[in-house]
């Protein structure tokens, strides 16, 4: 049982991150690309500074061609009530990227007091709604 528990928690840390660890990594200029997996409208309303917008349904080889596979991709969405970040993490993994999912999404990012940005989407296409 002890080995199973260790493996479980080690895997969680390998594939998930929280807002504090992400902020520290971004401030240290680690090789990270933050992807907002929500709609362009939700991204424009508010997003993590420096994030790019690629809605999870639009993650293709072509849409992600400019992202280096040497970087770790961190996906996020609205928060725990949204699974767009999980869907995005799965899609990016299928495309061959090293991926982590931001626990709590934008909601927990803001709750921890980190800044947000406003602006137009930088991805392609449009999807209605925020966490679609």
Secondary structure as GFF3:
##gff-version 3
##sequence-region A 1 132
A	DSSP	alpha_helix	2	15	.	.	.	ID=ss1
A	DSSP	beta_strand	16	17	.	.	.	ID=ss2
A	DSSP	alpha_helix	19	27	.	.	.	ID=ss3
A	DSSP	beta_strand	32	36	.	.	.	ID=ss4
A	DSSP	alpha_helix	40	45	.	.	.	ID=ss5
A	DSSP	beta_strand	47	48	.	.	.	ID=ss6
A	DSSP	beta_strand	52	53	.	.	.	ID=ss7
A	DSSP	three_ten_helix	56	58	.	.	.	ID=ss8
A	DSSP	beta_strand	72	76	.	.	.	ID=ss9
A	DSSP	alpha_helix	84	94	.	.	.	ID=ss10
A	DSSP	beta_strand	98	102	.	.	.	ID=ss11
A	DSSP	alpha_helix	105	111	.	.	.	ID=ss12
A	DSSP	beta_strand	116	117	.	.	.	ID=ss13
###
